[in-house]
Amino acid sequence: MTFKQAAVLAPVSFFLGILFICFNVDHKLLWGELTETVIADGFSFYTTFFNSPPAIKALLHGMIGVGVLGLVGKLHKWDDSAMFFDGSSLGVYVFAIAVYTAVICPTLKTVAIPLEEDTYSDRIEAVRVLAAANVIIMICLGLILTLQAGQVYAKRLEVQAIEVDNKALDKEKKEQ
């Protein structure tokens, strides 16, 4: 594994870990019975998440940057593998960042610091939208891991095919 590959896999795995922790609350909000206890758990969890120290938020945003830099660094090679696998991974990663900035940040603020005009049902809807956005990002990150694994698999198949061709050429030269 190269440094660039690690710079992609580490942030993706890090964020998947965080989102799996969030999924303990999210699955109840999305697919479970919506009781007052479940709603209170969701509000409490995401309010704590929102009020985390600035160092934690800086770490999260720094890891986003490491992932982008890793993918751009891998894409810089610009061969077929980079165009298909790394280009697609970068597109999916940018989509996940867009969901984070356009959905998660505003709804997290609505849940943690509601405005006067935000009703209780607005906050419930916001926490459910937040949970759905987390699931969408989990799917995106899973797709990135799949694309990166596919790239490694394709490279291994290519090396095996080259070895078979070289053996066939060597055998042909010996026969002549």
Salt bridges, closest charged atoms under 4 A:
ASP79 OD2 - LYS77 NZ 3.92
ASP86 OD1 - LYS74 NZ 3.16
